[in-house]
Amino acid sequence: MALSFSTMKRLKKILLRLAIALVGLLIVATVAVKIASEPLPEGVSGAEADALAHRMLQSLNHEAYLTTEVIDFSFSGHHYAWNKAENRVEVRWSSHRVLLELDDLSRSVVYTDQTQPDSEERSKLIDQGVSYFYNDSYWLVAPFKLFDHGVSRKLVRIEGENDALLVTHSSGGVTPGDSYLWLLDQNARPIAFKMWVSIIPIGGLRASWEDYIQSETGVYFATSHKMGPLNIGIRDLQTATRKSD
C-alpha cells in the first residue's frame, strides 16, 4: 500500500533527525578522543637511551631469556607452545590447532576438529594464528624486543618521575609504526607503558605491567596488565631450555 504524502513527509523528518543525531554523536566522539589522547612525547636517541634499555633488560634477566628455548602460555583464550629456539609455535583456539613455521609459513600445518581444512581455509587460519601470536606474545615478551631490527629507542625525561623509554617499531609484527612509552621503577623494571598504536584511537592509553613471576629458566615476566577497568593476564606460563618430546 502506497504511503500518503503526509506520512512520507513525517518519515523524511524522522530520517533527517536521525542523520543529524548520528553526525552529532560522531562529532562528540571525535572531540572526546582528541581530549583523551596524549601527544607522542619527544625524546632523545643515543647512548643514554640505549643504556636505559640495557638496564631495563638486566632487571628482567635478559641473559636467561636468550637461553630460554621454549615458552608455553595462554592469553585471551589462545594457547601457545612456542619453540623460540626453532622459531615455530603451536597456536590453539576454539577447535583450531595451527603449527606455525615462522621462518616459512608455507610449511605450516593446520587442523580443525583434528582434520586438515581446504587450502583457502588453511590460509585464513594461518594468517589468524600469526596475528594472534604476534599480538598476544607482545604482552609477554615486549620488553625483550628493545633491540630488534627496526626498533628505535629514545630517552624521555619526565619531571618528578624516573626516566622513561620511548620505543617505536618501524617494522615487524602485524602493526608496524606503533610506539610505546615504557614507564620504569627505580631499578628500570617496567611498571607500565603508554601506547600510540594504530588499532586504538586514543593516544597514550596506559597499560600496567605487574604481578611479576620468575619463570623456570630465571626470566622475570609480568603476568598482569590493567587498562582502566580491564584486567588481562598471562596464564599457564612455563619455560624451558630445551624442547622435550
Legacy VTK file of the C-alpha trace (Angstrom):
# vtk DataFile Version 3.0
C-alpha trace
ASCII
DATASET POLYDATA
POINTS 245 float
0.000 0.000 0.000
1.370 3.403 -1.004
2.217 5.846 1.769
0.367 9.150 1.922
2.152 12.439 1.294
1.896 13.430 4.965
3.315 10.081 6.102
6.235 10.392 3.674
6.895 13.882 4.968
6.959 12.666 8.593
9.350 9.813 7.666
11.710 12.236 5.946
11.736 14.443 9.056
12.474 11.423 11.275
15.294 10.256 8.994
16.737 13.775 8.894
16.698 13.992 12.688
18.384 10.590 12.956
21.079 11.679 10.484
21.679 14.894 12.429
21.862 12.908 15.692
24.396 10.470 14.213
26.570 13.291 12.915
26.396 14.911 16.347
27.450 11.673 18.037
30.386 11.315 15.646
31.491 14.874 16.372
31.215 14.314 20.133
33.134 11.028 19.870
35.882 12.658 17.779
36.254 15.525 20.236
36.273 13.099 23.179
39.051 11.030 21.588
41.129 14.161 20.947
40.663 15.355 24.531
41.534 11.935 25.974
44.564 11.463 23.710
48.077 12.497 24.673
50.609 13.643 22.069
53.507 11.323 21.377
56.311 12.577 23.649
59.623 13.768 22.311
62.785 12.037 23.342
66.484 11.809 22.598
68.074 8.792 20.943
71.644 7.737 21.523
73.860 6.290 24.224
71.695 7.306 27.189
68.574 5.762 25.686
70.436 2.547 24.888
71.916 2.450 28.392
68.429 2.720 29.922
67.212 -0.034 27.604
70.061 -2.295 28.762
69.193 -1.564 32.413
65.598 -2.482 31.672
66.671 -5.785 30.119
69.010 -6.522 33.008
66.179 -6.037 35.528
64.293 -8.883 33.818
67.290 -11.240 33.459
67.671 -10.889 29.716
70.566 -13.346 29.639
68.212 -16.062 30.871
65.658 -15.079 28.230
68.262 -15.523 25.490
68.928 -19.113 26.592
65.241 -19.927 27.070
64.234 -22.155 24.164
60.588 -22.939 24.928
57.777 -20.732 26.252
54.253 -22.036 26.813
51.470 -19.650 27.823
47.799 -18.762 27.428
46.388 -15.327 26.720
42.875 -14.154 25.882
41.597 -17.665 25.166
44.540 -18.552 22.912
47.116 -21.169 23.900
50.722 -21.243 22.744
53.584 -23.732 22.717
56.431 -21.598 21.387
59.700 -23.213 20.397
61.687 -19.997 20.413
64.933 -21.730 19.512
63.485 -23.112 16.252
61.139 -20.173 15.559
57.990 -22.244 15.451
54.846 -22.109 17.543
51.707 -24.144 18.058
48.614 -21.942 18.416
45.332 -23.406 19.703
41.947 -21.705 19.941
38.363 -22.956 19.637
38.585 -26.135 17.531
41.695 -24.970 15.654
45.311 -26.070 16.023
47.881 -24.298 13.873
51.533 -25.324 13.769
53.274 -22.188 12.528
56.680 -22.327 10.865
57.533 -18.649 11.333
60.547 -18.764 9.006
58.457 -20.275 6.209
54.697 -20.027 6.743
54.035 -22.190 3.681
55.250 -25.184 5.705
52.728 -24.562 8.476
50.183 -27.272 9.322
46.544 -26.607 10.245
43.949 -28.794 11.953
40.289 -28.044 12.641
38.495 -30.682 14.696
41.565 -32.873 14.078
41.153 -32.719 10.296
43.054 -30.615 7.782
40.904 -27.912 6.077
41.000 -26.995 2.397
43.656 -24.610 1.084
41.564 -21.425 1.372
40.548 -22.094 4.965
44.110 -23.204 5.762
45.484 -19.879 4.525
42.955 -17.913 6.589
43.744 -19.863 9.756
47.499 -19.443 9.260
47.030 -15.675 8.951
44.798 -15.688 12.019
47.316 -17.720 14.009
50.163 -15.383 13.048
48.099 -12.346 14.054
47.147 -13.918 17.390
50.728 -14.920 18.134
52.380 -11.587 17.391
49.736 -9.583 19.231
49.419 -11.871 22.251
53.108 -12.658 22.704
53.862 -8.923 22.770
52.056 -8.738 26.124
54.570 -11.278 27.424
57.908 -10.543 25.762
57.688 -6.904 24.613
60.471 -5.764 26.979
62.869 -8.181 25.293
62.319 -6.653 21.830
64.030 -3.326 22.509
66.937 -4.057 20.183
65.061 -5.973 17.474
65.582 -4.946 13.867
63.533 -1.858 13.040
63.155 -0.722 16.660
64.251 2.758 17.730
64.774 3.939 21.327
64.541 7.417 22.845
65.098 8.629 26.383
62.189 10.691 27.712
62.618 12.904 30.788
59.516 13.135 32.979
59.545 15.754 35.698
59.310 14.226 39.161
59.436 10.665 37.821
62.012 8.153 36.627
63.301 8.449 33.083
61.119 6.641 30.533
61.987 4.839 27.316
60.086 5.562 24.101
60.196 2.595 21.732
58.956 2.704 18.130
58.593 -0.385 15.933
59.077 0.637 12.324
58.851 -2.958 11.102
57.868 -6.426 12.270
54.710 -7.794 13.852
51.355 -7.001 12.273
51.107 -3.264 13.048
54.466 -1.620 12.274
54.762 2.028 13.272
53.395 1.598 16.786
55.084 3.408 19.684
55.238 2.596 23.385
56.477 4.731 26.266
57.876 2.408 28.937
57.459 3.708 32.493
60.050 2.240 34.844
60.666 1.867 38.566
63.898 2.859 40.301
65.513 -0.391 39.127
64.444 0.213 35.496
61.885 -2.598 35.650
58.742 -1.829 33.601
55.666 -0.894 35.635
53.515 0.237 32.682
53.588 1.534 29.157
51.582 4.121 27.256
50.547 3.195 23.740
50.283 5.059 20.456
49.077 2.236 18.222
47.051 2.037 15.042
44.278 -0.176 16.459
43.486 2.167 19.394
42.195 5.674 18.577
43.231 7.143 21.938
46.926 8.017 22.040
48.768 7.476 25.310
46.453 4.810 26.711
48.184 3.279 29.743
48.517 -0.433 30.499
50.218 -1.704 33.639
52.916 -4.363 33.744
52.704 -6.076 37.120
52.483 -9.338 39.060
55.969 -10.416 38.042
56.999 -14.029 38.409
60.350 -15.677 37.844
59.981 -18.496 35.338
61.691 -21.896 35.469
64.583 -20.559 33.381
65.069 -17.476 35.587
63.351 -14.854 33.426
61.078 -12.288 35.080
57.742 -11.908 33.299
54.837 -9.583 34.070
51.656 -11.672 34.146
49.007 -8.970 34.619
48.071 -5.875 32.623
45.414 -3.379 33.682
43.861 -0.809 31.350
41.249 1.131 33.265
38.616 -1.406 34.366
40.031 -4.083 32.062
42.446 -6.647 33.515
44.146 -9.080 31.122
46.639 -11.685 32.166
49.092 -14.353 31.130
48.126 -17.873 32.211
49.800 -21.302 32.269
53.284 -19.819 31.798
56.121 -22.328 31.586
59.638 -22.020 30.197
62.417 -24.481 29.427
65.882 -24.505 27.948
65.217 -27.434 25.609
62.251 -28.905 23.801
61.111 -32.172 25.344
59.109 -34.696 23.356
LINES 1 246
245 0 1 2 3 4 5 6 7 8 9 10 11 12 13 14 15 16 17 18 19 20 21 22 23 24 25 26 27 28 29 30 31 32 33 34 35 36 37 38 39 40 41 42 43 44 45 46 47 48 49 50 51 52 53 54 55 56 57 58 59 60 61 62 63 64 65 66 67 68 69 70 71 72 73 74 75 76 77 78 79 80 81 82 83 84 85 86 87 88 89 90 91 92 93 94 95 96 97 98 99 100 101 102 103 104 105 106 107 108 109 110 111 112 113 114 115 116 117 118 119 120 121 122 123 124 125 126 127 128 129 130 131 132 133 134 135 136 137 138 139 140 141 142 143 144 145 146 147 148 149 150 151 152 153 154 155 156 157 158 159 160 161 162 163 164 165 166 167 168 169 170 171 172 173 174 175 176 177 178 179 180 181 182 183 184 185 186 187 188 189 190 191 192 193 194 195 196 197 198 199 200 201 202 203 204 205 206 207 208 209 210 211 212 213 214 215 216 217 218 219 220 221 222 223 224 225 226 227 228 229 230 231 232 233 234 235 236 237 238 239 240 241 242 243 244
